[in-house]
Amino acid sequence: MSIKSLSILFYIIIFSLFWQAKIAFADMDLSVIPTGPAIRTGNTTIQNIKLNLKTKHNWQLLVTPLNNSFINISHPTSQIPVSQAEIQDNDSAKTFQLEFGKPIIIASGNNNDKIDKNCTIRISTPDGYYSGTYTGTLQFTLTSSHGTSVQNFNISFDQPLVQNISILPDNVNINILPEDSSQMNYSQESSPPSKIYIRSNKEWKLVLNSQNNANPLNYYFKVLSSSNNSNLYYSEYTQLSNTSFILAEGCPTISSDNKNIEPTIIQINYKLSTDKYSVLPAGGYPYNVIYNLTSR
C-alpha cells in the first residue's frame, strides 16, 4: 500500500472517529421525559412530555413517528393509526398532525441556550378500538451547528374495556288471560320476546342467572336469534333453575371503521307451563332473571 493510500485511510479513520464523537456528545443535548402516565379524557388519550434541549445556532426540533400505527400488545391486529395523533408545543400553542415516517419541525431558533420545553401528545381513541395496552415510538431529533441528537420516545397507553347491556322489556312477566286460566297442560309464552342490546370492544359472553329459589312454577327459556354471527346456545326451550346459563358468545361489536361500538341484539323468549294436574289463576306471573356480560 502506498504512502498516499495510507494517508487517505488515516484521514477517513480520524474523520469517522471525530464525527462519532460529535454525535455521541450531541446526544447529551436532548432528552425526552414523560411528566406522568398517559390519561384518557373522553375519546382522547393525552401524554404530557418534557424535553430538555441544549441548543446552538440554527437549531431545529423535529418529531417523526416510527410506526404507522399504535399496536395493541396483546392483540396485534388491533391498531390505532398514527394519523389520529398530534403533538402540541405548549409554549407556542402550535399543534402539528403526525404522519408516519414524516419529520415535522415543531420548534426552532438561533440561540445558544438550555431550554425546557413542554409538549402534549393527543391521540384520538374512540371506544370502538379493542381494549388493552397500545404502544408506539416517536423519534425526536435536535439539529444545530453543534451536531445532531436523536432520542426515541416509546409511548404506551391503555384503551379501557367497554361492556354494557340494555334490556327491553327489562323484566319477564307472563300474563295468563281469564279464558286460559282453567286449562291444564297449558303453556304461555312471553310477548314480546326480550331484546338484549350488547355493546363490547372485546370478545364477550352473555350469562343468564335465575333468581327464584322459592318459585314453584315451571318457567322455560330459549334463545331466538342474534343480529350478527354470534354463537347462540339453548335454541330449544330449557327449564330455568337456580343456576347460570351461557346464552351467547361473540366478537367485539364495533363498527367497520373501528371507531364506534354498535349493539348486537340477542332475542330470548320465555314460557310458563302447567302440568296435567294444575291450573293457573288469571294474572301476571313475573320471573326474576339477571343478565351478566363478561369478557372471554
C-alpha positions as CSV (number, residue, x, y, z in Angstrom):
1,M,0.0,0.0,0.0
2,S,1.4,3.4,-1.0
3,I,2.0,6.3,1.4
4,K,-0.8,8.2,-0.3
5,S,-3.3,5.4,0.3
6,L,-2.2,5.2,3.9
7,S,-2.7,8.9,4.3
8,I,-6.2,8.8,2.9
9,L,-7.1,5.8,5.1
10,F,-5.8,7.6,8.2
11,Y,-7.8,10.7,7.3
12,I,-11.0,8.6,6.9
13,I,-10.5,6.9,10.3
14,I,-9.8,10.2,12.0
15,F,-12.9,11.9,10.4
16,S,-15.1,8.9,11.3
17,L,-13.9,9.0,15.0
18,F,-14.4,12.7,15.1
19,W,-17.9,12.5,13.7
20,Q,-19.0,9.7,16.0
21,A,-17.7,11.6,19.0
22,K,-19.6,14.7,17.9
23,I,-22.8,12.7,17.5
24,A,-22.3,11.0,20.9
25,F,-21.7,14.3,22.5
26,A,-24.7,15.8,20.8
27,D,-26.9,13.0,22.2
28,M,-26.5,14.7,25.6
29,D,-28.2,17.8,24.2
30,L,-31.7,16.2,24.1
31,S,-33.8,14.2,26.5
32,V,-37.5,13.3,26.4
33,I,-39.2,12.6,29.7
34,P,-42.9,11.8,30.4
35,T,-44.3,14.0,33.1
36,G,-46.8,11.3,34.1
37,P,-48.8,8.4,32.7
38,A,-51.0,8.7,29.7
39,I,-54.5,9.6,30.7
40,R,-57.8,9.3,28.8
41,T,-60.3,12.2,28.6
42,G,-63.5,11.4,26.7
43,N,-62.3,9.9,23.4
44,T,-58.8,11.3,23.6
45,T,-55.7,9.9,25.2
46,I,-53.2,12.5,26.4
47,Q,-49.5,12.1,27.1
48,N,-47.6,15.1,28.5
49,I,-43.8,15.2,28.0
50,K,-40.9,17.4,28.9
51,L,-37.9,18.0,26.5
52,N,-34.6,19.2,27.7
53,L,-32.7,20.9,24.9
54,K,-29.1,22.3,24.7
55,T,-29.3,24.4,21.6
56,K,-26.7,26.0,19.3
57,H,-27.1,28.3,16.3
58,N,-29.7,27.4,13.7
59,W,-31.4,24.7,15.8
60,Q,-34.5,22.7,14.9
61,L,-36.5,20.2,16.9
62,L,-38.2,17.6,14.8
63,V,-40.5,14.6,15.6
64,T,-41.1,11.6,13.4
65,P,-43.4,8.6,14.1
66,L,-41.5,5.4,13.5
67,N,-44.7,3.3,13.3
68,N,-47.7,3.8,11.1
69,S,-50.0,2.7,14.0
70,F,-50.1,2.2,17.7
71,I,-50.3,-1.5,18.2
72,N,-52.2,-3.5,20.9
73,I,-49.6,-5.6,22.5
74,S,-51.9,-8.5,23.4
75,H,-54.0,-8.3,20.2
76,P,-51.5,-7.1,17.4
77,T,-54.2,-7.0,14.7
78,S,-55.9,-4.2,16.6
79,Q,-54.2,-0.9,15.7
80,I,-54.8,2.8,16.0
81,P,-53.4,4.8,13.0
82,V,-50.7,7.3,14.0
83,S,-52.6,9.8,11.8
84,Q,-55.0,10.1,14.7
85,A,-52.3,11.6,16.8
86,E,-51.0,15.2,17.1
87,I,-48.4,17.0,19.2
88,Q,-48.7,20.4,20.6
89,D,-45.8,22.7,21.6
90,N,-47.3,24.1,24.8
91,D,-45.0,27.2,24.7
92,S,-46.3,28.4,21.3
93,A,-49.6,26.5,21.5
94,K,-49.0,25.3,17.9
95,T,-50.3,21.9,17.1
96,F,-48.9,19.5,14.5
97,Q,-50.5,16.5,12.9
98,L,-48.3,13.3,13.0
99,E,-47.7,11.3,9.9
100,F,-45.7,8.0,9.7
101,G,-42.1,8.5,8.6
102,K,-42.5,12.2,8.0
103,P,-40.2,14.5,10.1
104,I,-42.1,17.6,11.4
105,I,-40.4,20.7,12.8
106,I,-42.2,21.6,16.0
107,A,-39.7,24.3,17.2
108,S,-36.6,26.2,16.0
109,G,-34.4,29.1,16.9
110,N,-30.9,30.6,16.6
111,N,-29.9,30.9,20.3
112,N,-27.3,29.1,22.3
113,D,-29.3,28.1,25.4
114,K,-30.6,25.4,27.7
115,I,-34.4,25.1,27.1
116,D,-37.0,23.1,28.9
117,K,-39.9,22.6,26.5
118,N,-43.3,21.1,27.4
119,C,-45.3,19.2,24.8
120,T,-48.6,17.3,24.7
121,I,-49.3,14.3,22.6
122,R,-53.0,13.7,21.8
123,I,-54.4,10.5,20.3
124,S,-58.0,10.0,19.2
125,T,-59.1,6.8,20.9
126,P,-62.8,6.2,20.5
127,D,-64.5,3.4,22.4
128,G,-64.6,1.2,19.3
129,Y,-60.9,0.2,19.5
130,Y,-60.1,-3.1,21.0
131,S,-59.4,-2.8,24.7
132,G,-55.8,-3.3,26.0
133,T,-52.4,-1.6,26.0
134,Y,-51.2,0.1,22.9
135,T,-47.6,1.1,22.1
136,G,-45.7,3.2,19.5
137,T,-42.5,5.1,19.1
138,L,-41.8,8.8,18.2
139,Q,-38.4,9.9,17.3
140,F,-37.2,13.3,18.4
141,T,-34.3,14.9,16.6
142,L,-32.4,18.1,17.5
143,T,-30.2,19.5,14.8
144,S,-27.9,22.5,15.1
145,S,-24.4,23.8,14.3
146,H,-23.4,21.6,17.3
147,G,-24.5,18.4,15.7
148,T,-27.4,16.1,15.7
149,S,-29.1,14.5,18.7
150,V,-31.7,11.7,18.4
151,Q,-34.0,10.3,21.2
152,N,-36.7,7.8,20.7
153,F,-39.8,8.1,23.0
154,N,-41.9,5.0,23.5
155,I,-45.5,5.9,24.3
156,S,-47.8,3.4,26.0
157,F,-51.4,3.9,26.8
158,D,-54.4,1.8,27.9
159,Q,-57.7,1.6,25.9
160,P,-60.4,0.8,28.6
161,L,-62.8,-2.1,28.4
162,V,-66.3,-1.0,27.4
163,Q,-69.1,-3.6,28.0
164,N,-72.7,-2.8,28.7
165,I,-76.1,-4.2,28.1
166,S,-79.7,-2.9,28.0
167,I,-82.8,-5.0,28.0
168,L,-86.3,-4.4,26.5
169,P,-88.6,-5.1,28.2
170,D,-86.5,-5.0,31.4
171,N,-88.4,-7.8,33.2
172,V,-90.1,-11.1,32.5
173,N,-93.8,-11.1,33.1
174,I,-96.1,-13.7,31.5
175,N,-99.8,-12.9,31.6
176,I,-102.5,-15.6,31.8
177,L,-105.8,-14.5,30.4
178,P,-109.1,-15.4,32.1
179,E,-110.2,-17.6,29.3
180,D,-107.0,-19.7,29.7
181,S,-106.8,-19.9,33.4
182,S,-108.8,-23.1,33.8
183,Q,-106.7,-25.1,31.3
184,M,-104.4,-27.9,32.3
185,N,-101.3,-28.8,30.4
186,Y,-101.2,-25.1,29.3
187,S,-98.2,-23.1,28.3
188,Q,-98.0,-19.3,27.6
189,E,-95.1,-17.6,26.0
190,S,-93.8,-14.1,26.9
191,S,-94.8,-11.4,24.4
192,P,-92.9,-9.7,23.1
193,P,-89.5,-11.5,23.3
194,S,-86.8,-9.9,25.4
195,K,-84.2,-8.0,23.4
196,I,-80.8,-7.7,24.9
197,Y,-78.5,-5.0,23.4
198,I,-74.9,-5.8,23.8
199,R,-72.0,-3.3,23.4
200,S,-68.5,-4.5,23.8
201,N,-65.0,-3.7,22.5
202,K,-63.7,-7.1,23.4
203,E,-64.9,-10.7,22.9
204,W,-67.9,-11.2,25.2
205,K,-70.1,-13.8,26.9
206,L,-73.7,-13.3,27.9
207,V,-74.8,-15.3,31.0
208,L,-78.3,-15.6,32.5
209,N,-78.7,-16.1,36.2
210,S,-82.0,-17.3,37.7
211,Q,-83.2,-15.7,41.0
212,N,-86.3,-17.6,42.0
213,N,-85.4,-20.0,44.8
214,A,-89.0,-20.3,46.1
215,N,-90.9,-20.2,42.9
216,P,-92.8,-23.5,42.4
217,L,-93.9,-22.7,38.8
218,N,-92.2,-24.1,35.7
219,Y,-90.5,-21.4,33.6
220,Y,-88.6,-22.1,30.4
221,F,-86.4,-20.0,28.1
222,K,-84.9,-20.3,24.6
223,V,-82.6,-18.1,22.6
224,L,-84.3,-17.0,19.4
225,S,-81.8,-15.0,17.3
226,S,-78.8,-12.6,17.0
227,S,-78.3,-9.6,14.8
228,N,-74.9,-10.9,13.8
229,N,-72.8,-14.0,13.8
230,S,-72.8,-14.7,17.5
231,N,-72.6,-18.2,18.8
232,L,-76.0,-19.0,20.3
233,Y,-77.0,-21.7,22.8
234,Y,-80.3,-23.1,24.0
235,S,-82.2,-22.9,20.8
236,E,-84.9,-25.2,22.3
237,Y,-86.9,-24.4,25.4
238,T,-84.9,-25.2,28.6
239,Q,-86.3,-25.1,32.1
240,L,-85.0,-22.4,34.3
241,S,-83.3,-23.4,37.5
242,N,-81.2,-21.7,40.2
243,T,-78.0,-21.8,38.1
244,S,-76.2,-19.9,35.4
245,F,-76.7,-20.4,31.6
246,I,-74.3,-19.1,28.9
247,L,-76.7,-17.8,26.3
248,A,-74.4,-16.4,23.6
249,E,-70.8,-15.6,22.9
250,G,-69.5,-13.2,20.3
251,C,-66.8,-10.9,18.9
252,P,-66.4,-7.2,19.6
253,T,-69.4,-5.3,18.5
254,I,-67.5,-2.5,16.7
255,S,-68.3,-0.6,13.5
256,S,-66.4,-1.3,10.3
257,D,-64.2,1.8,10.8
258,N,-63.3,0.6,14.3
259,K,-64.3,3.9,15.8
260,N,-67.8,3.2,17.3
261,I,-69.5,0.4,19.3
262,E,-72.6,-0.8,17.6
263,P,-75.0,-3.1,19.5
264,T,-75.6,-6.8,18.9
265,I,-79.2,-7.7,19.6
266,I,-80.0,-11.1,21.2
267,Q,-83.6,-12.1,21.4
268,I,-84.8,-14.5,24.1
269,N,-88.3,-15.9,24.7
270,Y,-89.7,-17.2,28.0
271,K,-92.6,-19.7,28.6
272,L,-94.7,-20.6,31.6
273,S,-96.2,-24.1,31.7
274,T,-98.6,-26.1,33.9
275,D,-98.9,-29.9,34.2
276,K,-102.0,-32.0,33.8
277,Y,-102.9,-31.6,37.4
278,S,-102.6,-27.8,37.7
279,V,-104.3,-24.6,36.6
280,L,-103.2,-21.0,37.0
281,P,-105.4,-18.1,38.0
282,A,-105.6,-15.3,35.5
283,G,-103.0,-12.5,36.0
284,G,-99.3,-11.7,35.7
285,Y,-96.5,-14.1,36.6
286,P,-93.2,-12.3,36.9
287,Y,-89.9,-14.1,37.0
288,N,-86.6,-12.6,38.1
289,V,-83.6,-13.0,35.9
290,I,-80.2,-11.3,35.8
291,Y,-78.0,-11.0,32.7
292,N,-74.3,-10.7,33.1
293,L,-72.0,-9.5,30.3
294,T,-68.4,-10.6,30.7
295,S,-65.2,-10.9,28.7
296,R,-64.0,-14.2,27.4
